[in-house]
Amino acid sequence: MKIKCEFSGGLELIFNDQAKIEVDMEKKSNMMQLIKTLKEKHMTGQADLFINQKEDSIRPGILILINDSDWELFETVEYELQDGDEIVFISTLHGG
């Protein structure tokens, strides 16, 4: 199934300067599997800017939207992806 991913707030820099990509996932995949796939197959920059390596989770300060809704309204990492889902990752951390 195809999942559309969008990156902003600087995250596109660690995904080969791509603001949008489409990811092929197995049926019944969840958000954690998508995050691991993004890290292993699409990330070209520092993984620690996206993932908290020690806890194997998304780094604090990254807002995630599933079809325009906060992933906290779903099951976060356990949310079962659907074909055509649009997942947006927004970094709210900026230097100054």
Accessible surface in RSA format (square Angstrom, percent):
REM  Atomic radii and reference values for relative SASA: ProtOr
REM  Chains: A
REM  Algorithm: Lee & Richards
REM  Probe-radius: 1.40
REM  Slices: 20
REM RES _ NUM      All-atoms   Total-Side   Main-Chain    Non-polar    All polar
REM                ABS   REL    ABS   REL    ABS   REL    ABS   REL    ABS   REL
RES MET A   1    45.26  23.4   9.49   6.3  35.77  85.2  14.59  12.4  30.67  40.6
RES LYS A   2    97.69  47.7  97.66  59.9   0.03   0.1  63.74  57.4  33.94  36.2
RES ILE A   3     0.00   0.0   0.00   0.0   0.00   0.0   0.00   0.0   0.00   0.0
RES LYS A   4   100.04  48.8  99.13  60.8   0.91   2.2  51.62  46.5  48.42  51.6
RES CYS A   5     2.20   1.7   0.00   0.0   2.20   5.2   0.92   2.3   1.28   1.4
RES GLU A   6    62.42  35.8  62.29  47.1   0.13   0.3   5.71  11.0  56.71  46.3
RES PHE A   7     1.99   1.0   0.00   0.0   1.99   5.2   0.00   0.0   1.99   5.7
RES SER A   8    38.93  32.9  38.11  50.9   0.82   1.9  31.79  67.7   7.14  10.0
RES GLY A   9    27.85  34.3   0.00   N/A  27.85  34.3  15.63  42.9  12.23  27.4
RES GLY A  10    30.43  37.5   0.00   N/A  30.43  37.5  20.95  57.5   9.48  21.2
RES LEU A  11     7.00   3.9   6.19   4.4   0.82   2.1   6.96   4.9   0.04   0.1
RES GLU A  12    46.32  26.6  46.32  35.0   0.00   0.0  15.77  30.5  30.56  24.9
RES LEU A  13   120.05  66.9 103.61  74.1  16.44  41.3 103.61  72.8  16.44  44.2
RES ILE A  14     9.81   5.6   9.81   7.3   0.00   0.0   9.81   7.1   0.00   0.0
RES PHE A  15     1.03   0.5   0.86   0.5   0.17   0.4   0.86   0.5   0.17   0.5
RES ASN A  16    91.18  62.9  79.95  77.3  11.23  27.0   5.88  14.1  85.30  82.4
RES ASP A  17   105.82  74.1  80.49  80.1  25.33  59.9  28.31  66.6  77.51  77.3
RES GLN A  18    77.21  43.2  72.16  52.7   5.06  12.0  26.19  55.7  51.03  38.7
RES ALA A  19    50.84  46.7  45.12  69.6   5.71  13.0  45.12  63.5   5.71  15.1
RES LYS A  20   145.57  71.0 127.36  78.1  18.21  43.4  71.22  64.1  74.35  79.2
RES ILE A  21    21.49  12.2   9.86   7.3  11.62  28.0  19.22  13.8   2.26   6.1
RES GLU A  22    94.36  54.2  68.25  51.6  26.11  62.2  25.11  48.6  69.25  56.5
RES VAL A  23     1.92   1.3   1.11   1.0   0.81   2.0   1.92   1.7   0.00   0.0
RES ASP A  24    97.52  68.3  77.54  77.2  19.98  47.2  34.10  80.2  63.42  63.2
RES MET A  25    16.96   8.8   7.63   5.0   9.33  22.2  12.02  10.2   4.94   6.5
RES GLU A  26   142.99  82.1 135.01 102.1   7.98  19.0  55.89 108.1  87.10  71.1
RES LYS A  27   168.97  82.4 151.98  93.3  16.99  40.4  95.61  86.1  73.35  78.1
RES LYS A  28   161.12  78.6 138.95  85.3  22.16  52.8  90.85  81.8  70.27  74.9
RES SER A  29     5.70   4.8   4.42   5.9   1.28   2.9   1.27   2.7   4.43   6.2
RES ASN A  30    31.21  21.5  31.21  30.2   0.00   0.0   4.26  10.3  26.95  26.0
RES MET A  31     0.00   0.0   0.00   0.0   0.00   0.0   0.00   0.0   0.00   0.0
RES MET A  32    33.82  17.5  33.82  22.4   0.00   0.0  32.81  27.9   1.01   1.3
RES GLN A  33    86.00  48.1  83.80  61.2   2.20   5.2  27.97  59.5  58.03  44.0
RES LEU A  34     0.00   0.0   0.00   0.0   0.00   0.0   0.00   0.0   0.00   0.0
RES ILE A  35     1.95   1.1   1.95   1.5   0.00   0.0   1.95   1.4   0.00   0.0
RES LYS A  36    82.84  40.4  82.78  50.8   0.07   0.2  35.38  31.8  47.46  50.6
RES THR A  37    23.12  16.4  21.80  22.1   1.32   3.2   4.84   6.5  18.28  27.6
RES LEU A  38     0.00   0.0   0.00   0.0   0.00   0.0   0.00   0.0   0.00   0.0
RES LYS A  39    72.56  35.4  62.60  38.4   9.97  23.7  25.73  23.2  46.84  49.9
RES GLU A  40   131.82  75.7  93.14  70.5  38.69  92.1  37.02  71.6  94.80  77.4
RES LYS A  41   156.40  76.3 121.27  74.4  35.13  83.6  75.06  67.6  81.34  86.6
RES HIS A  42    57.10  31.2  47.72  33.2   9.37  24.0  35.64  36.7  21.46  25.0
RES MET A  43    26.86  13.9   3.34   2.2  23.52  56.0   2.35   2.0  24.51  32.5
RES THR A  44    91.61  65.2  52.07  52.8  39.53  94.2  55.29  74.3  36.31  54.9
RES GLY A  45    33.68  41.5   0.00   N/A  33.68  41.5  20.18  55.4  13.50  30.2
RES GLN A  46   117.34  65.6 108.01  78.9   9.34  22.2  41.45  88.2  75.90  57.6
RES ALA A  47    24.02  22.1  18.29  28.2   5.73  13.0  18.29  25.8   5.73  15.2
RES ASP A  48    69.08  48.4  66.87  66.6   2.21   5.2  24.86  58.5  44.22  44.1
RES LEU A  49    81.51  45.4  75.67  54.1   5.84  14.7  75.79  53.2   5.72  15.4
RES PHE A  50     0.00   0.0   0.00   0.0   0.00   0.0   0.00   0.0   0.00   0.0
RES ILE A  51     3.02   1.7   2.66   2.0   0.36   0.9   2.66   1.9   0.36   1.0
RES ASN A  52    40.98  28.3  34.79  33.6   6.19  14.9   9.63  23.2  31.35  30.3
RES GLN A  53    89.42  50.0  66.90  48.9  22.53  53.6  43.84  93.3  45.58  34.6
RES LYS A  54   199.90  97.5 159.53  97.9  40.36  96.1 111.16 100.1  88.74  94.5
RES GLU A  55   125.91  72.3 100.00  75.7  25.91  61.7  39.07  75.6  86.83  70.9
RES ASP A  56    64.19  45.0  60.83  60.5   3.36   7.9  27.64  65.0  36.55  36.5
RES SER A  57    34.13  28.8  33.96  45.3   0.17   0.4  29.21  62.2   4.92   6.9
RES ILE A  58    19.71  11.2   6.98   5.2  12.72  30.7   6.98   5.0  12.72  34.5
RES ARG A  59    86.22  36.2  85.08  43.4   1.14   2.7   7.14   9.8  79.08  47.9
RES PRO A  60   100.73  73.4  86.70  79.0  14.03  51.0  98.76  81.5   1.97  12.2
RES GLY A  61    28.00  34.5   0.00   N/A  28.00  34.5  16.34  44.8  11.66  26.1
RES ILE A  62    18.21  10.4   1.52   1.1  16.69  40.2   2.26   1.6  15.95  43.3
RES LEU A  63    67.65  37.7  63.12  45.2   4.53  11.4  67.21  47.2   0.44   1.2
RES ILE A  64     0.21   0.1   0.00   0.0   0.21   0.5   0.00   0.0   0.21   0.6
RES LEU A  65    37.60  20.9  37.60  26.9   0.00   0.0  37.60  26.4   0.00   0.0
RES ILE A  66     0.03   0.0   0.00   0.0   0.03   0.1   0.00   0.0   0.03   0.1
RES ASN A  67    70.17  48.4  52.56  50.8  17.61  42.4  30.09  72.4  40.08  38.7
RES ASP A  68   124.67  87.3  99.79  99.3  24.88  58.8  28.21  66.4  96.46  96.2
RES SER A  69    40.01  33.8  35.50  47.4   4.51  10.4   7.40  15.8  32.61  45.7
RES ASP A  70    49.84  34.9  46.24  46.0   3.61   8.5  16.45  38.7  33.39  33.3
RES TRP A  71    25.89  10.4  25.89  12.5   0.00   0.0  17.58   9.4   8.31  13.5
RES GLU A  72   118.36  68.0  96.46  73.0  21.91  52.2  38.91  75.3  79.46  64.9
RES LEU A  73   141.24  78.7 106.99  76.5  34.25  86.1 111.35  78.2  29.89  80.4
RES PHE A  74    76.03  38.0  54.82  34.0  21.21  55.2  60.64  36.8  15.39  44.0
RES GLU A  75   115.99  66.6 104.59  79.1  11.40  27.1  42.79  82.8  73.21  59.8
RES THR A  76    38.06  27.1  38.06  38.6   0.00   0.0  18.26  24.5  19.80  29.9
RES VAL A  77    37.87  24.9  37.87  34.3   0.00   0.0  37.87  32.9   0.00   0.0
RES GLU A  78   105.61  60.6  95.81  72.5   9.80  23.3  39.84  77.1  65.77  53.7
RES TYR A  79    29.04  13.6  28.90  16.4   0.13   0.4  21.23  16.0   7.81   9.6
RES GLU A  80    77.43  44.5  72.66  55.0   4.78  11.4  22.10  42.8  55.33  45.2
RES LEU A  81     3.13   1.7   0.00   0.0   3.13   7.9   0.00   0.0   3.13   8.4
RES GLN A  82    94.18  52.7  92.81  67.8   1.38   3.3  36.24  77.1  57.94  43.9
RES ASP A  83   102.85  72.0  75.83  75.5  27.02  63.9  26.51  62.4  76.33  76.1
RES GLY A  84    38.13  47.0   0.00   N/A  38.13  47.0  25.42  69.7  12.71  28.5
RES ASP A  85     7.71   5.4   6.28   6.2   1.44   3.4   1.19   2.8   6.53   6.5
RES GLU A  86    85.64  49.2  85.39  64.6   0.25   0.6  16.27  31.5  69.37  56.6
RES ILE A  87     0.64   0.4   0.00   0.0   0.64   1.6   0.00   0.0   0.64   1.7
RES VAL A  88    23.25  15.3  23.25  21.0   0.00   0.0  23.25  20.2   0.00   0.0
RES PHE A  89     0.00   0.0   0.00   0.0   0.00   0.0   0.00   0.0   0.00   0.0
RES ILE A  90    47.71  27.1  47.71  35.5   0.00   0.0  47.71  34.4   0.00   0.0
RES SER A  91    12.99  11.0  11.75  15.7   1.24   2.9   2.11   4.5  10.88  15.2
RES THR A  92    79.00  56.2  55.74  56.5  23.26  55.4  49.49  66.5  29.51  44.6
RES LEU A  93    95.69  53.3  82.75  59.2  12.95  32.5  85.01  59.7  10.69  28.8
RES HIS A  94   135.05  73.8  94.94  66.0  40.11 102.6  67.75  69.8  67.29  78.3
RES GLY A  95    79.03  97.5   0.00   N/A  79.03  97.5  42.71 117.2  36.32  81.4
RES GLY A  96   129.85 160.1   0.00   N/A 129.85 160.1  74.02 203.1  55.83 125.0
END  Absolute sums over single chains surface
CHAIN  1 A     5794.5       4589.9       1204.7       2863.4       2931.1
END  Absolute sums over all chains
TOTAL          5794.5       4589.9       1204.7       2863.4       2931.1
